[in-house]
Amino acid sequence: MRTAIARFLPTEDLNFLLSNRIPRRLATQIMGWFSQIESPLLTRLSIAIWRRFADLDLSEARAQRFDSLHACFTRELKAGARPVESDPLTLTSPCDAIVGASGPIHDEQLIQAKGFPYALHDLLPDPRLVALYRDGHYVTLRLTASMYHRFHAAYDCTVDHVTYIAGDTWNVNPIALKRIEKLFCKNERAVIRTTLASSRHVVTLVPVAAILVASIRLRFLDVALNMNYRGAVELPCRASFRKGDEMGWFEHGSTIIVFAPKGFTLCDGVESGTIIRMGQALMRLPAPN
């Protein structure tokens, strides 16, 4: 059937239709239910099918047997699998990812994909953060479904506030990013404000949920941020992390956008299409006075 449809539709159009023009909330709920089923046999079969369509590498996983797809999606890694850059002037990648759009923020404007700009105030609800990151820098980090889904502290820091924003679950792959204007600003997301220990600079992480993955878990909060969440939007907190410490995870692949104030710069090699691993150099802090 797919072959017959493909005769009439370009591959990108077909991908967009199959991953977006469906009941997104329902598909996400069904995937959430299915992934939680504890059945070693069903899980092995599902992983085998998954490997037929994606580059799923479990050799670095701490566990080699999984009772559910959820356990595989949220797997931990063996100790030492992700060395963390120790340079005190380096902000590291919080996750394994493919680098998307990145670079300087021009006043409030940044790029979702070529030809598709969006504004800080459309993504961040706090006007103080909008003002802070005006003319700063950003990096968009896209996690594919087969990648390691946990994210970590990019620097020694304190998380002092989380804002949860309910929204849609559009796919966040490059095909959708080229078609849906202000996509990140439409989707479910969390705004995690961190203060760096050594410099007091504020760096913000914005995990964005997507279809099949409208659930973000943070280790320092006792609730899951997902479509069923009915709690407070503003979540004051105080949790300290060392560089590389685990902060939370997605229930599947998605995106994290990292924001840093003016004076930070991207590290060499951080450019669109590059694969980066958690702990590798992402940004350089301003030189101390």
N, C-alpha and C positions, 0 to 999 in steps of 0.2 A: 504493500500500500504506500509506504513511504517513497519507494522508487517511482511509483506512478505519479505521486504528488510532485516529486522533485523534477519531473519532466517539465512542469509548468511553472515552478517557482525556483528562483535562484537559491543556493544553499543558505545564504544569510537570511533571506526572507523566511525560509522554512524554519531555521533555527529560532528566529524571533517569534514566529507564530507558535511553535511548539513549547517555548519556554515563557511566553508572556500572555498570549491571547487564549488563556485558559483560566478557570477559576483559581486565581493565585492563592487566596487564603485557604480554600478547600484543599488544594494540592499540598500546601504547606502543612496543614493539620493532618492529612493522611500520611505524609512522609514522617511527621513527628511520631504518629502512632505506630507506624510500621517499624521505624528504627528502634523503638523501645521493646519490641517483642524479643523475649529471651528464649532463643532456640539455637543451640550451636549448629545444628544441621542447616536450618534456614539461613543463618548468618554466613556459613561457609559457602553456600550456594549463591547468596547475594554478593559476597565479596568476589567470587569467581566471575560472575556476570559483570560486576563493576570493573574488574581488571581487563575484560574484553574491550571495554570502551574508553578506558583511561589509564594513565601511567600511575598506578597505585603501588607505592613502595613501602612495605611494612618492615623492612629489614632493620630499621632504627627504632622500631616500637619496643617499649619496655615489655609489653605482653605480646605473645605470639598467637594466642587463642582468644577469641572474643565470643561472648554469649549473645551479643546483639550488635546491630549495625551502629547504634548510638555509641557503644563502647569503642568501636573501630574509628568512627568519626572523631571522637574526642580523645583518642589515644595519647598517652604520655610517651616520651622518648627515653631511651637509655641515657644514663648519666654520662655527661661529656659529649653527647651527640651534637650539641650546639655551643661551641666555644664563644664566649662573649668578649668583644673588644674592650680592653681595659683602659685605653687612653682616656684620661679624665676630661679631655676636650671633645670627646666624641659621643654623640647620641646614637644609639644603636637601633636597628630595626626591631620592632616589637614582635614580629612574626615572620614566618616563611611566606613569601609572596612574589608576585610579578609586579614590577614597578609600572604604574600607569602614568597619568599626567602628574607633573611635578615642576617645581621651580619657584620663582618669586611670585608673590601676590601683588598685583598692580592696583594700588589703592585697596578696593574690596573685591576685585575681580580675579577669579582663578578659573582653571580649565577643567571640564569634565572629560571631554574628548575634543578632537580637532573641530573647531567651528562651534562648539557648544560651551560657552562660558556660563558661570553662575556666580552669585555674590555671597560673601561671607554671611550677611544677615539673613539669607534664605536658609542657610544650613545651621548656623549657631544662634540660639534664641537669646543669648546673653549679650547685650550691647557692649559690655565691658570687654568681652573676648573679641568681639568684632573690631573694636578700637585697638586692642592689643596686637592683633595679627594683621592690621592694615600695613601693607608693604613688607610683610614678613615672608616666610617660606612655607611650602607645604609639600607633602609627598602622598600620593595615593597608592596604597598597597592592596593588590587584589589576590585573595586566597582562592585557589581552585578547589573543587570538591575533593581531590585526592591528596591535598597538602595537609601538613600538620596544622591543626586548627586552634591551638592554644596561643595566647599572646602574653607578652612579658613586659616588664618595666624597661623602658629605653635608657634609664639613668637612675641613680639613687634619687628617690623622690618620695613625696607624700601626696596621696590622692585626697583632696579636700572637698570635692563636690562631684556629683554625677547628676546629669539631667537626662531623663528618659523621654523620648519623643515617639509617640505612636505614629504609624504610617502604613504605607503600602508595602508590597513585597515584589517589586519589579526585579527581574534578573539584573545583575550588575556586570554581566560580561560585556566585552567591547562592542558587540553588535547592538545591544540595548543602549549602551552609552552614546552611540552615534545617532540614536533615533528618539530617545525620550529626553526632552529638555528638563534640566534641573532634576535629574533622576535621584541623586543622593539626597536632595532636599525633600523628596516625596516619600522616601522609604523610612521604615522603622529604624531608629538609631539611638545610640547613647552618646552623650558628650562627657568625657572623663577628663576633668581638670587636674593636672599634676603640677606640683611645685618642685623644682630641682633642688636637691639638698645643698649643693655647693654654691650656686649662683643666685638662687631665688627666682630664676626665670620660670615662667609658666608655659608649659608645653601641654597641648591638649590632644587627646586621642579620640577619634570619632569612629567607633565600630558601627558599620551600616549593615543591617540585615537584608535578606533577599529571599526570593522564592525558595521554598523548602528549608529555609534557615531563619525564621523569624524568632530566634531565641538566642540571647546573649547572657552568659553566666559570668558574674564577677565574684571572685573568691571572698571579697570583703563585704559583700551584701548577701543576705540570707534569702533573697528572692530571685526568681528567673525573670528577666526582662523579655517578655514575649507578648503575643497577641492576646493572651488571657490575663495579662497583668492589669490590675485595677487600682494599684496603690499610688503613692505620691509621685508626682512628676519630678520634683526637686528632691534629691537625696543627699543631704549633707553627710559627710563621713570623714574619717581621718584614719588612713591606713598607710603605713610606711613600707617601702620596698627598696631592696637593693637592686642594682642594675642586673637584669637577667632574671629576676624573680618572676614566677608566674602570677599573672593578674586575673586571668579568666580564659574563657574559650567560647567559640561559636559552636552551635550544634551541627554545622555543616560549613561549607566554604562561604566567604563573603568578602568584605572590604574594610580596611582601616585607613582613615585619613589622618595624617600627623601634621599638626600645626605648630610652628615655632615663630617667635617674634623677630622683628627686624634685627639683623646682626648675625643670625645663624646662616650657614651656607650648606648646600648639598655636598656630600662627599663625592670624590671622583668615582665615576662608574655608575652612579645612581641616575639612571635615565630610563625612559619609556621602553618597556620590553625586557628589561634586565631581570633575571631571577635573583632574589636576595633571600638570605636565610636569617632567621632570628639570631641576634647577637652580632651581626656584621655592621660595619660602619654605615650610618645613614646621613647624619648631619654633623657639622662642626659647630661647636659653641663659639660665641664671640670670645676673642682673646681677652683674658683678664686685664684690668687696668693696672 
